Amino acid sequence: MRWVSKGSTVAVGLSGVVASLALGSPAAADPSPLPVGVISNYGESETARSAAMGGALRALGSGTPSIFLNPAAMAETPAYHLEGLTDYTFETRRWMLGAAVVDSVTSRLAGSFSIQGTPIAMDPDGINRSQLDLRLGIAYPITDKFILGVSGRYFKVTQSGLAGPSYGFGPSVASGGLYDPTSGTPPTSREPLVNTFTFDVGLVAKPSDALYIGLVGQNLTYANNGFLPLLVGGGFGYGAEGFSIEADGLADLSSWSLPGALKPTARVMGGAEYLISGVVPVRAGYRYDQGAKLSTVSVGSGYVGTSFAVEAAVKRTVSSPGATTLFLTVAYYLESSGLTHPTPTAEVAQ
């Protein structure tokens, strides 16, 4: 199972590549007609690997995907990875840029850190939203068959605009974010819509050498809004001999609810990957979002060597209007340098 983690994991700036994409994309003259939750991807982050597999990695997502999907999975495979990750959505001009590190080699207690943000505001002619996402996680193998993980998250969202007319309220101070009185006279910038901490808790069970079961609760402080939706779910994954496949399901309890009135909606995801000649991953995935009533298909590939990896993915909503997002991840495997000294207890999920 070690190969599963190699496409996962603080990082390098890929600003030049994505900047060229941003500058080369057509300027939008109107707000995006997509739902606000879809424009912001529900405030979530993705790697090239997780995006290519439709987001279905809550059981097999060792390495960097574990930070965003299930913190328990970071202790599945010994790894010390430094990774830079970025993605760009053309129709909404949502550009995410960040870095992550995962260490499950130097101690039995695995740890991770990530930072991601928007260098430019997404949907500038609509919601005009920016965000900052910081995460710190740990995972501990209780036994060879069970891993428990916890991650804390700081999330900040600022917004100066409004959603398209089909989604959200008309012009008002509250719907666009409260003005910051310290920003001048008259005030010119907004107070953050979200500026808070939350946390995730996950569990991975391993009934056999190839079968993994993941359970996770995300944003468990229950912010009761669509910026930090309360998610409960998990996944079943199988991985052996260069091949893996997984199916995940989530209940979203906040994104499509009125405050104080739960209206759970489902997100169902599936994906598969195969490693050609031990170095070229081929991935494909599918996701259905019941709340937005959107289907999304995705594919990805790249190069996964013994000391570094470069991976890419693309996903597209099967709808009109739709959205196309490109993902790029560059990783360096610090354990391959010989600078780390793995402990015997670290090899839990071989």
Secondary structure, DSSP 8 states (H G I E B T S, - for coil): -HHHHTT-------HHHHHHHHHHS----S---S-HHHHTGGG----HHHHHTTT--TTT--SHHHHHH-GGGGGSS--EEEEEEEEEETTTTEEEEEEEEEE-SSSSSEEEEEEEE-SS-BSTTTT-EEEEEEEEEEEEESSSSEEEEEEEEEEEEEE-S---TTSS--S-TTTT--B-GGG-SS--SB--SEEEEEEEEEEEE-SSSSEEEEEEEESTT---SSSS--EEEEEEEEEETTEEEEEEEEEESSTTSBTTB---EEEEEEEEEEEETTTEEEEEEEEEETTTTEEEEEEEEEEE-SSEEEEEEEEEESSSS--EEEEEEEEEEGGGGT-----GGG----
